[in-house]
Amino acid sequence: MRILAAGDFHGDSSLAIKLAERAEKERADLVILCGDLIEMDNHSENILKPFTEKNKKVLLIPGNHETIAMADFLADFYGAKNIHGYSVRYKDVGIFGAGGASIGLHQIGEDEIFQLLKEGSNKINYLDKKIMVTHVPPSGTKMEKFSDFVNGSSGVRKAVEEFGPDILLCSHIHEAEGIEEKIGKTVVMNVGRKGKIIDI
């Protein structure tokens, strides 16, 4: 399975078009979007359309610049799936997620982030391969050191340590785009605006 993962568009539809073209060119089976797709519930036009026009399956979560309701609306309108607090099985891989952050316009607490990830993880425990999708990276990572004011999430960190997904896809800290590191067996990837191709 080939995934194109990205985040932090902040309403830039030209970026969505470029990434959709890349998803088609590189034959991605699935597109995963890690939040902050729009800016304050504005500029939603053409953020998901380029992907769905190319018949790509899209999973998404909200960031801290759009509401959960807006993420639901975008998913419903464009035939994508919002996995905030949910999970899906794609081929033999379980994918679960939780969006939001404890800072910004649309805040969510650390305990709630953990509980949402727990609910999603519980439904795919039977699968060997698991991908966790969050907006915020875990706390205590190198990624945090790239920003003076944006921190990682203790709720995400706890979820990584308890559920041990194979991969964690995140964004949020723009300066840490492209950084990869490990927590136990979990590979943590900040996919950022440029996006990343992942082969499972």
HUVENCOR-V137094 format. One record per residue. N is the residue number from 1. RES is the residue in one small letter. SS is DSSP state (2 for helix, 1 for strand, 0 for the rest). PSI is psi in degrees with one decimal (999 if undefined). D_CENTER is the distance of its C-alpha to the mean C-alpha in Angstrom with 2 decimals. Layout:
BEGIN
n=N res=RES ss=SS psi=PSI d_center=D_CENTER
n=N res=RES ss=SS psi=PSI d_center=D_CENTER
END
This chain:
BEGIN
n=1 res=m ss=0 psi=136.3 d_center=17.12
n=2 res=r ss=1 psi=128.9 d_center=15.47
n=3 res=i ss=1 psi=138.0 d_center=11.81
n=4 res=l ss=1 psi=119.2 d_center=10.84
n=5 res=a ss=1 psi=140.1 d_center=7.34
n=6 res=a ss=1 psi=171.0 d_center=7.20
n=7 res=g ss=0 psi=179.8 d_center=6.65
n=8 res=d ss=0 psi=43.8 d_center=9.55
n=9 res=f ss=0 psi=-35.6 d_center=11.90
n=10 res=h ss=0 psi=44.1 d_center=13.84
n=11 res=g ss=0 psi=5.8 d_center=15.87
n=12 res=d ss=0 psi=93.6 d_center=16.85
n=13 res=s ss=2 psi=-26.3 d_center=17.65
n=14 res=s ss=2 psi=-33.6 d_center=19.38
n=15 res=l ss=2 psi=-41.3 d_center=16.25
n=16 res=a ss=2 psi=-40.2 d_center=14.75
n=17 res=i ss=2 psi=-45.4 d_center=18.12
n=18 res=k ss=2 psi=-42.4 d_center=18.14
n=19 res=l ss=2 psi=-35.8 d_center=14.82
n=20 res=a ss=2 psi=-39.7 d_center=16.07
n=21 res=e ss=2 psi=-39.1 d_center=19.30
n=22 res=r ss=2 psi=-41.2 d_center=17.78
n=23 res=a ss=2 psi=-39.2 d_center=15.99
n=24 res=e ss=2 psi=-47.3 d_center=19.48
n=25 res=k ss=2 psi=-41.1 d_center=21.43
n=26 res=e ss=0 psi=8.3 d_center=19.60
n=27 res=r ss=0 psi=48.5 d_center=19.56
n=28 res=a ss=0 psi=134.4 d_center=15.94
n=29 res=d ss=0 psi=-26.5 d_center=16.02
n=30 res=l ss=1 psi=141.9 d_center=12.47
n=31 res=v ss=1 psi=128.5 d_center=9.87
n=32 res=i ss=1 psi=124.6 d_center=6.11
n=33 res=l ss=1 psi=123.6 d_center=4.83
n=34 res=c ss=0 psi=30.6 d_center=2.39
n=35 res=g ss=0 psi=171.8 d_center=5.75
n=36 res=d ss=0 psi=46.3 d_center=9.35
n=37 res=l ss=0 psi=-32.0 d_center=10.19
n=38 res=i ss=0 psi=-178.8 d_center=13.67
n=39 res=e ss=1 psi=109.4 d_center=16.09
n=40 res=m ss=0 psi=44.8 d_center=17.68
n=41 res=d ss=0 psi=20.8 d_center=17.44
n=42 res=n ss=1 psi=172.3 d_center=19.37
n=43 res=h ss=0 psi=41.2 d_center=19.10
n=44 res=s ss=0 psi=-16.0 d_center=17.18
n=45 res=e ss=0 psi=130.7 d_center=19.61
n=46 res=n ss=0 psi=16.7 d_center=18.53
n=47 res=i ss=0 psi=-38.6 d_center=14.80
n=48 res=l ss=0 psi=-23.7 d_center=14.11
n=49 res=k ss=2 psi=-41.6 d_center=17.74
n=50 res=p ss=2 psi=-32.7 d_center=17.89
n=51 res=f ss=2 psi=-45.1 d_center=15.57
n=52 res=t ss=2 psi=-28.9 d_center=17.42
n=53 res=e ss=2 psi=-27.0 d_center=20.70
n=54 res=k ss=0 psi=14.9 d_center=20.16
n=55 res=n ss=0 psi=36.5 d_center=19.59
n=56 res=k ss=0 psi=137.0 d_center=16.08
n=57 res=k ss=1 psi=133.4 d_center=14.19
n=58 res=v ss=1 psi=127.9 d_center=10.92
n=59 res=l ss=1 psi=143.7 d_center=8.20
n=60 res=l ss=1 psi=163.5 d_center=6.17
n=61 res=i ss=0 psi=158.1 d_center=5.70
n=62 res=p ss=0 psi=154.9 d_center=8.03
n=63 res=g ss=0 psi=-143.7 d_center=8.29
n=64 res=n ss=0 psi=14.2 d_center=11.86
n=65 res=h ss=0 psi=6.4 d_center=13.42
n=66 res=e ss=0 psi=152.4 d_center=13.30
n=67 res=t ss=0 psi=162.5 d_center=14.57
n=68 res=i ss=2 psi=-38.9 d_center=13.37
n=69 res=a ss=2 psi=-39.7 d_center=16.37
n=70 res=m ss=2 psi=-39.8 d_center=15.31
n=71 res=a ss=2 psi=-40.4 d_center=11.94
n=72 res=d ss=2 psi=-43.5 d_center=14.35
n=73 res=f ss=2 psi=-48.8 d_center=16.80
n=74 res=l ss=2 psi=-44.2 d_center=14.74
n=75 res=a ss=2 psi=-46.9 d_center=13.67
n=76 res=d ss=2 psi=-43.4 d_center=17.35
n=77 res=f ss=2 psi=-37.0 d_center=18.92
n=78 res=y ss=2 psi=5.1 d_center=17.28
n=79 res=g ss=0 psi=28.0 d_center=17.13
n=80 res=a ss=0 psi=-171.3 d_center=13.38
n=81 res=k ss=1 psi=126.4 d_center=11.88
n=82 res=n ss=1 psi=115.3 d_center=10.03
n=83 res=i ss=0 psi=25.1 d_center=9.07
n=84 res=h ss=1 psi=104.4 d_center=9.32
n=85 res=g ss=0 psi=7.7 d_center=12.03
n=86 res=y ss=0 psi=177.9 d_center=12.49
n=87 res=s ss=1 psi=159.4 d_center=12.42
n=88 res=v ss=1 psi=157.3 d_center=13.55
n=89 res=r ss=1 psi=128.4 d_center=15.71
n=90 res=y ss=1 psi=115.1 d_center=15.65
n=91 res=k ss=0 psi=-123.5 d_center=18.82
n=92 res=d ss=0 psi=22.9 d_center=19.17
n=93 res=v ss=1 psi=131.6 d_center=15.58
n=94 res=g ss=1 psi=133.0 d_center=14.01
n=95 res=i ss=1 psi=126.2 d_center=10.31
n=96 res=f ss=1 psi=159.5 d_center=9.45
n=97 res=g ss=1 psi=170.5 d_center=7.13
n=98 res=a ss=1 psi=132.1 d_center=7.90
n=99 res=g ss=0 psi=-162.7 d_center=7.15
n=100 res=g ss=0 psi=178.5 d_center=9.99
n=101 res=a ss=1 psi=164.0 d_center=12.04
n=102 res=s ss=0 psi=6.3 d_center=15.71
n=103 res=i ss=0 psi=167.2 d_center=16.71
n=104 res=g ss=0 psi=-165.0 d_center=16.77
n=105 res=l ss=0 psi=-39.5 d_center=17.70
n=106 res=h ss=0 psi=90.9 d_center=15.94
n=107 res=q ss=1 psi=152.1 d_center=16.11
n=108 res=i ss=0 psi=138.2 d_center=15.36
n=109 res=g ss=0 psi=160.0 d_center=17.30
n=110 res=e ss=2 psi=-40.0 d_center=16.51
n=111 res=d ss=2 psi=-38.8 d_center=18.41
n=112 res=e ss=2 psi=-40.9 d_center=16.56
n=113 res=i ss=2 psi=-47.2 d_center=13.10
n=114 res=f ss=2 psi=-45.8 d_center=14.88
n=115 res=q ss=2 psi=-39.8 d_center=16.64
n=116 res=l ss=2 psi=-41.5 d_center=13.74
n=117 res=l ss=2 psi=-37.6 d_center=12.22
n=118 res=k ss=2 psi=-44.8 d_center=15.85
n=119 res=e ss=2 psi=-44.3 d_center=16.41
n=120 res=g ss=2 psi=-42.6 d_center=13.66
n=121 res=s ss=2 psi=-39.5 d_center=14.82
n=122 res=n ss=2 psi=-30.3 d_center=18.42
n=123 res=k ss=0 psi=-11.7 d_center=18.25
n=124 res=i ss=0 psi=18.9 d_center=17.33
n=125 res=n ss=0 psi=-28.2 d_center=19.54
n=126 res=y ss=0 psi=-11.3 d_center=21.93
n=127 res=l ss=0 psi=145.3 d_center=19.76
n=128 res=d ss=0 psi=-36.7 d_center=20.20
n=129 res=k ss=1 psi=130.1 d_center=16.88
n=130 res=k ss=1 psi=138.3 d_center=13.65
n=131 res=i ss=1 psi=128.0 d_center=10.00
n=132 res=m ss=1 psi=137.6 d_center=8.00
n=133 res=v ss=1 psi=122.2 d_center=4.26
n=134 res=t ss=1 psi=163.8 d_center=4.61
n=135 res=h ss=0 psi=-43.9 d_center=5.26
n=136 res=v ss=0 psi=138.5 d_center=8.49
n=137 res=p ss=0 psi=165.5 d_center=9.89
n=138 res=p ss=1 psi=154.5 d_center=12.73
n=139 res=s ss=0 psi=160.4 d_center=16.13
n=140 res=g ss=0 psi=26.5 d_center=18.90
n=141 res=t ss=0 psi=167.6 d_center=17.20
n=142 res=k ss=2 psi=-31.5 d_center=18.53
n=143 res=m ss=2 psi=-36.9 d_center=15.57
n=144 res=e ss=2 psi=-30.1 d_center=17.06
n=145 res=k ss=2 psi=-8.9 d_center=20.29
n=146 res=f ss=2 psi=-9.0 d_center=19.15
n=147 res=s ss=0 psi=143.2 d_center=19.26
n=148 res=d ss=0 psi=-14.5 d_center=22.21
n=149 res=f ss=0 psi=-12.8 d_center=20.61
n=150 res=v ss=0 psi=119.0 d_center=16.84
n=151 res=n ss=0 psi=163.9 d_center=16.51
n=152 res=g ss=0 psi=-179.8 d_center=14.17
n=153 res=s ss=1 psi=126.8 d_center=13.86
n=154 res=s ss=2 psi=-30.2 d_center=16.65
n=155 res=g ss=2 psi=-41.2 d_center=15.07
n=156 res=v ss=2 psi=-41.7 d_center=12.13
n=157 res=r ss=2 psi=-46.8 d_center=14.98
n=158 res=k ss=2 psi=-40.5 d_center=17.12
n=159 res=a ss=2 psi=-41.8 d_center=14.69
n=160 res=v ss=2 psi=-45.2 d_center=14.30
n=161 res=e ss=2 psi=-35.0 d_center=18.09
n=162 res=e ss=2 psi=-38.4 d_center=18.97
n=163 res=f ss=2 psi=-17.9 d_center=16.87
n=164 res=g ss=0 psi=51.8 d_center=16.69
n=165 res=p ss=0 psi=157.2 d_center=13.86
n=166 res=d ss=0 psi=-39.6 d_center=14.60
n=167 res=i ss=1 psi=141.8 d_center=11.31
n=168 res=l ss=1 psi=122.1 d_center=8.51
n=169 res=l ss=1 psi=129.4 d_center=5.61
n=170 res=c ss=1 psi=177.5 d_center=5.09
n=171 res=s ss=0 psi=-119.3 d_center=6.93
n=172 res=h ss=0 psi=-56.9 d_center=9.39
n=173 res=i ss=0 psi=97.3 d_center=12.49
n=174 res=h ss=2 psi=-37.2 d_center=13.56
n=175 res=e ss=2 psi=-16.8 d_center=16.52
n=176 res=a ss=2 psi=14.6 d_center=14.72
n=177 res=e ss=0 psi=132.1 d_center=13.04
n=178 res=g ss=0 psi=-8.6 d_center=13.78
n=179 res=i ss=0 psi=137.0 d_center=14.77
n=180 res=e ss=1 psi=141.3 d_center=14.63
n=181 res=e ss=1 psi=175.0 d_center=16.37
n=182 res=k ss=1 psi=141.9 d_center=17.18
n=183 res=i ss=1 psi=107.2 d_center=17.54
n=184 res=g ss=0 psi=-125.9 d_center=20.06
n=185 res=k ss=0 psi=-5.5 d_center=19.07
n=186 res=t ss=1 psi=126.1 d_center=15.29
n=187 res=v ss=1 psi=118.8 d_center=14.09
n=188 res=v ss=1 psi=123.8 d_center=11.56
n=189 res=m ss=1 psi=122.6 d_center=10.11
n=190 res=n ss=1 psi=103.3 d_center=9.28
n=191 res=v ss=0 psi=-30.9 d_center=8.50
n=192 res=g ss=0 psi=-169.4 d_center=9.58
n=193 res=r ss=0 psi=-34.2 d_center=11.47
n=194 res=k ss=0 psi=-24.6 d_center=13.49
n=195 res=g ss=0 psi=167.2 d_center=10.88
n=196 res=k ss=1 psi=138.9 d_center=11.67
n=197 res=i ss=1 psi=129.0 d_center=13.43
n=198 res=i ss=1 psi=126.6 d_center=13.23
n=199 res=d ss=1 psi=126.4 d_center=16.19
n=200 res=i ss=0 psi=999 d_center=16.36
END
